[in-house]
Amino acid sequence: MEVWDVVVLGDGPAGLAAAANAAKEGANVLLITPESLGRRDPRMSDGLAAAIDESTNRGHREDTIRTGAFLSDQDIVASVTSSAVREADLLERRGVIFRRDLRGLPHVRRLPGHGQPRVVGSGDADARELQQVLEEQCMRHGVVLRSDQVPLKLVHTGQRVQGLVVADLTGGRVLGLQSKAVILADTGASDVATSGRGGHGLSLALDAGLPLRNMEFLASTPLGVRDTDMTLPLGLLADGAQVCEADGTPIELGPDLTSAVDAVRTAKEAVIDLRNLGEARPWYDATFRLIAQRLG
């Protein structure tokens, strides 16, 4: 039996940030993940939406609610969009390298679902940049990180959480983790539906009798590579890439992500033309190398 103040499940951006913030406030924090540490989430490769060039976050908030088909919790949307600029600034001060424009400000792009250019990023290095900086914050504040820890049960009495039971695959044992708080920040319903991986936090919560929310939100992208698990960064579309039919006829992707996904699905044979990236091309060097390695 081990005793901790806080146990965090998941080493994505949410889990790492939660663990670092809790440790910064003086908590004794353990972060666990069922897989290897540092495994980057491909959904982190599309940047961070923040209303940097707008006087208020109203447009960002309304676009988010509309893109979510008015099913999103509007209080949460308001909170997240109002803090986005502050979070982007904090990430940059901690070491994330964002592309910059001629004014020296973070370069904003317009991606599907946004009415204005408001997505900042690092080309195809967003996942690496975020993972590295957030892991550094965890190490700085003394968070203990462990991989290959499969959660088996959420221990609770009534409405009070008392800890977790995990299978420690590295040591070949079942381990009890007593804690004052457990933060479930691993993958969600979308990963269970698409890859069959993850969803441990959802399973723990459901077994404990807690209601699950937002199960209808499944992530999708128009830039998935057929017959592989590869996805290309959406930022390519904002930097000059064109999705078209095999004969070169442009495909109209529409104003939001759902429309773009539907347009690609109904196309005869959708391809992406990456010849017109211009000065943005160096920001996607890793993508071009990955395509060459895996697809020839």
C-alpha positions as CSV (number, residue, x, y, z in Angstrom):
1,M,0.0,0.0,0.0
2,E,1.3,3.4,-1.0
3,V,-0.1,6.7,0.3
4,W,-0.4,9.9,-1.9
5,D,-2.2,13.1,-1.7
6,V,-3.2,13.0,-5.4
7,V,-3.1,10.2,-8.0
8,V,-3.5,11.3,-11.6
9,L,-4.4,8.8,-14.3
10,G,-3.2,9.8,-17.8
11,D,-0.1,11.5,-19.1
12,G,-1.6,13.7,-21.8
13,P,-1.8,17.5,-21.6
14,A,-4.7,17.4,-19.1
15,G,-3.1,14.8,-16.8
16,L,0.4,16.4,-16.9
17,A,-1.0,19.9,-16.2
18,A,-3.2,18.7,-13.4
19,A,-0.4,16.8,-11.8
20,A,2.1,19.8,-12.1
21,N,-0.5,22.3,-10.7
22,A,-1.3,20.0,-7.7
23,A,2.4,19.4,-6.9
24,K,3.1,23.2,-7.2
25,E,0.5,23.8,-4.4
26,G,2.4,21.3,-2.2
27,A,0.6,18.0,-2.8
28,N,2.4,14.7,-3.0
29,V,1.4,13.6,-6.5
30,L,1.7,10.3,-8.4
31,L,0.9,10.2,-12.1
32,I,0.3,6.8,-13.7
33,T,-0.4,5.7,-17.3
34,P,-1.3,2.2,-18.6
35,E,1.1,2.6,-21.5
36,S,4.7,4.0,-21.9
37,L,5.4,7.5,-20.7
38,G,5.7,10.3,-23.3
39,R,3.4,8.6,-25.9
40,R,2.1,11.6,-27.8
41,D,-1.5,12.1,-28.6
42,P,-2.0,12.8,-32.3
43,R,-4.8,15.2,-31.4
44,M,-2.2,17.5,-29.9
45,S,-0.8,18.2,-33.3
46,D,-3.3,20.8,-34.3
47,G,-2.3,23.7,-32.1
48,L,-4.2,25.7,-29.4
49,A,-7.2,27.9,-30.1
50,A,-7.0,31.3,-28.5
51,A,-8.5,34.7,-29.4
52,I,-5.2,36.5,-29.6
53,D,-6.2,38.9,-32.4
54,E,-9.7,39.5,-31.0
55,S,-10.9,42.0,-28.4
56,T,-13.0,39.4,-26.6
57,N,-13.4,35.7,-26.5
58,R,-17.1,35.9,-27.7
59,G,-16.4,34.7,-31.2
60,H,-14.3,31.8,-29.9
61,R,-17.0,30.8,-27.5
62,E,-19.8,31.0,-30.0
63,D,-17.9,29.1,-32.6
64,T,-17.1,26.3,-30.1
65,I,-20.8,26.0,-29.1
66,R,-22.0,26.0,-32.7
67,T,-19.4,23.4,-33.8
68,G,-20.4,21.2,-30.8
69,A,-24.0,21.3,-32.2
70,F,-25.1,23.2,-29.1
71,L,-24.5,20.0,-27.0
72,S,-21.5,21.4,-25.2
73,D,-21.7,22.5,-21.6
74,Q,-21.8,26.3,-22.2
75,D,-20.4,27.2,-18.8
76,I,-17.3,25.0,-19.5
77,V,-16.9,26.5,-23.0
78,A,-17.0,30.0,-21.5
79,S,-14.4,29.1,-18.9
80,V,-12.0,27.4,-21.3
81,T,-12.3,30.1,-24.1
82,S,-11.8,32.9,-21.6
83,S,-8.6,31.4,-20.3
84,A,-7.2,30.3,-23.6
85,V,-5.0,33.4,-24.3
86,R,-3.6,33.2,-20.7
87,E,-2.8,29.5,-21.1
88,A,-1.1,30.1,-24.5
89,D,1.0,32.8,-22.9
90,L,1.9,30.6,-20.0
91,L,2.9,27.7,-22.3
92,E,5.1,30.1,-24.3
93,R,6.8,31.4,-21.2
94,R,7.5,27.9,-20.1
95,G,9.2,27.0,-23.4
96,V,6.7,26.1,-26.1
97,I,7.9,27.6,-29.4
98,F,5.0,29.0,-31.4
99,R,5.3,30.3,-34.9
100,R,5.3,34.1,-35.0
101,D,4.0,36.7,-37.4
102,L,5.7,39.9,-38.7
103,R,4.6,41.7,-35.6
104,G,6.4,39.3,-33.3
105,L,3.1,37.8,-32.0
106,P,2.1,34.1,-32.2
107,H,1.0,33.4,-35.8
108,V,-2.8,32.6,-35.8
109,R,-4.4,30.4,-38.5
110,R,-8.0,29.7,-39.3
111,L,-8.9,26.0,-39.1
112,P,-12.3,24.3,-39.7
113,G,-14.9,25.3,-37.2
114,H,-13.4,28.7,-36.5
115,G,-14.9,31.9,-37.9
116,Q,-11.6,33.8,-37.4
117,P,-7.9,32.9,-37.5
118,R,-7.2,32.0,-33.9
119,V,-5.2,28.7,-33.8
120,V,-1.6,29.1,-32.7
121,G,0.9,26.3,-33.0
122,S,4.4,24.9,-33.9
123,G,3.6,23.2,-37.2
124,D,3.8,19.5,-36.7
125,A,5.8,19.8,-33.5
126,D,2.9,20.8,-31.3
127,A,2.6,17.3,-29.6
128,R,6.4,17.2,-28.9
129,E,6.5,20.8,-27.6
130,L,3.5,20.4,-25.3
131,Q,4.6,17.0,-24.0
132,Q,8.1,18.2,-23.3
133,V,7.2,21.4,-21.5
134,L,4.5,19.8,-19.4
135,E,6.7,16.9,-18.4
136,E,9.4,19.4,-17.4
137,Q,6.8,21.1,-15.1
138,C,6.0,17.8,-13.5
139,M,9.7,17.0,-12.9
140,R,10.3,20.6,-11.6
141,H,7.5,20.2,-8.9
142,G,8.4,16.7,-7.9
143,V,5.6,14.7,-9.5
144,V,6.4,10.9,-9.6
145,L,5.6,9.4,-13.0
146,R,5.1,5.7,-13.6
147,S,4.3,3.8,-16.8
148,D,2.6,0.4,-17.3
149,Q,0.2,0.9,-14.4
150,V,-3.2,-0.6,-15.4
151,P,-6.0,0.7,-13.1
152,L,-8.3,-2.1,-11.9
153,K,-10.7,-0.4,-9.4
154,L,-11.6,2.9,-8.0
155,V,-11.8,2.5,-4.2
156,H,-14.5,4.6,-2.6
157,T,-16.9,4.7,0.3
158,G,-20.2,6.4,-0.7
159,Q,-19.2,9.7,-2.3
160,R,-15.7,9.7,-0.9
161,V,-12.8,8.4,-3.1
162,Q,-10.1,6.6,-1.1
163,G,-7.7,5.5,-3.9
164,L,-7.0,3.1,-6.7
165,V,-6.0,-0.5,-7.2
166,V,-3.6,-1.0,-10.1
167,A,-1.8,-3.8,-11.8
168,D,1.9,-2.8,-11.8
169,L,3.1,-4.5,-15.0
170,T,6.8,-3.6,-14.4
171,G,6.8,-5.3,-11.0
172,G,4.3,-8.0,-11.7
173,R,2.1,-7.1,-8.7
174,V,-1.3,-5.7,-7.7
175,L,-0.8,-2.5,-5.8
176,G,-3.1,-0.4,-3.6
177,L,-2.8,3.4,-3.9
178,Q,-4.4,5.3,-1.1
179,S,-5.0,9.0,-1.9
180,K,-7.1,12.0,-0.9
181,A,-8.0,12.7,-4.6
182,V,-8.0,10.8,-7.9
183,I,-8.0,12.7,-11.2
184,L,-9.1,10.7,-14.2
185,A,-7.4,12.4,-17.2
186,D,-6.7,9.6,-19.7
187,T,-8.4,9.0,-23.0
188,G,-12.1,9.3,-23.6
189,A,-14.9,7.7,-25.5
190,S,-13.5,8.7,-28.9
191,D,-10.4,6.5,-28.4
192,V,-12.4,3.5,-27.3
193,A,-14.5,3.8,-30.4
194,T,-11.7,4.3,-32.9
195,S,-8.6,2.5,-31.6
196,G,-9.9,0.3,-28.9
197,R,-7.3,1.6,-26.5
198,G,-7.7,3.6,-23.3
199,G,-10.9,4.5,-21.7
200,H,-9.7,3.3,-18.3
201,G,-10.9,6.4,-16.5
202,L,-14.4,6.0,-18.0
203,S,-14.5,2.3,-17.0
204,L,-13.5,3.2,-13.4
205,A,-16.1,5.9,-13.1
206,L,-18.8,3.7,-14.5
207,D,-18.0,0.8,-12.2
208,A,-18.1,3.2,-9.3
209,G,-21.7,4.2,-10.3
210,L,-20.8,7.7,-11.6
211,P,-22.7,9.0,-14.6
212,L,-20.7,9.5,-17.9
213,R,-21.1,12.7,-20.0
214,N,-20.3,13.7,-23.5
215,M,-20.1,10.1,-24.8
216,E,-21.6,11.4,-28.1
217,F,-18.5,13.5,-28.9
218,L,-16.2,11.4,-31.2
219,A,-13.1,13.0,-32.7
220,S,-12.7,12.7,-36.5
221,T,-10.4,14.3,-39.1
222,P,-10.6,14.8,-42.8
223,L,-6.8,14.2,-43.1
224,G,-6.5,10.5,-42.1
225,V,-4.3,8.4,-44.4
226,R,-6.3,5.5,-45.8
227,D,-5.3,2.0,-44.6
228,T,-3.1,3.4,-41.9
229,D,-3.5,5.0,-38.4
230,M,-1.7,8.1,-39.6
231,T,-3.4,11.5,-39.5
232,L,-1.9,14.7,-40.9
233,P,-2.0,18.1,-39.1
234,L,-5.0,20.2,-39.9
235,G,-2.7,23.2,-40.0
236,L,-1.7,22.1,-43.5
237,L,-5.1,23.3,-44.7
238,A,-4.5,26.8,-43.4
239,D,-1.0,26.9,-44.9
240,G,-1.9,26.2,-48.5
241,A,-2.6,22.5,-48.7
242,Q,-5.6,21.6,-50.9
243,V,-7.8,18.5,-50.7
244,C,-9.0,17.4,-54.1
245,E,-10.1,14.4,-56.2
246,A,-7.5,12.2,-57.8
247,D,-8.1,14.1,-61.1
248,G,-7.3,17.4,-59.4
249,T,-10.8,18.7,-58.9
250,P,-10.9,20.7,-55.6
251,I,-13.1,19.4,-52.8
252,E,-15.1,22.0,-51.0
253,L,-14.6,21.1,-47.3
254,G,-17.2,23.5,-45.8
255,P,-17.0,25.7,-42.8
256,D,-16.6,23.2,-40.0
257,L,-14.8,19.9,-39.2
258,T,-18.0,17.8,-39.6
259,S,-18.5,19.2,-43.1
260,A,-14.9,18.6,-44.0
261,V,-15.0,15.0,-42.8
262,D,-18.2,14.3,-44.7
263,A,-16.8,15.9,-47.9
264,V,-13.8,13.6,-47.8
265,R,-15.8,10.5,-47.0
266,T,-18.2,11.1,-50.0
267,A,-15.3,11.9,-52.4
268,K,-14.4,9.2,-55.0
269,E,-10.7,9.3,-54.1
270,A,-9.6,12.2,-52.0
271,V,-5.9,13.2,-52.1
272,I,-4.1,16.2,-50.6
273,D,-1.9,18.5,-52.6
274,L,1.0,19.7,-50.5
275,R,2.9,21.6,-53.2
276,N,1.8,25.1,-52.2
277,L,2.9,25.3,-48.6
278,G,5.5,27.9,-49.4
279,E,7.4,29.4,-46.4
280,A,5.3,27.2,-44.0
281,R,6.8,23.9,-45.4
282,P,9.8,23.7,-42.9
283,W,7.3,23.6,-40.1
284,Y,6.0,20.3,-41.4
285,D,9.4,18.6,-42.0
286,A,8.6,15.8,-39.6
287,T,5.3,15.1,-41.4
288,F,7.1,14.8,-44.7
289,R,9.7,12.4,-43.2
290,L,7.0,10.3,-41.6
291,I,5.1,10.0,-45.0
292,A,8.3,9.0,-46.7
293,Q,9.2,6.4,-44.1
294,R,5.8,4.8,-43.9
295,L,4.4,5.2,-47.3
296,G,7.4,5.5,-49.6
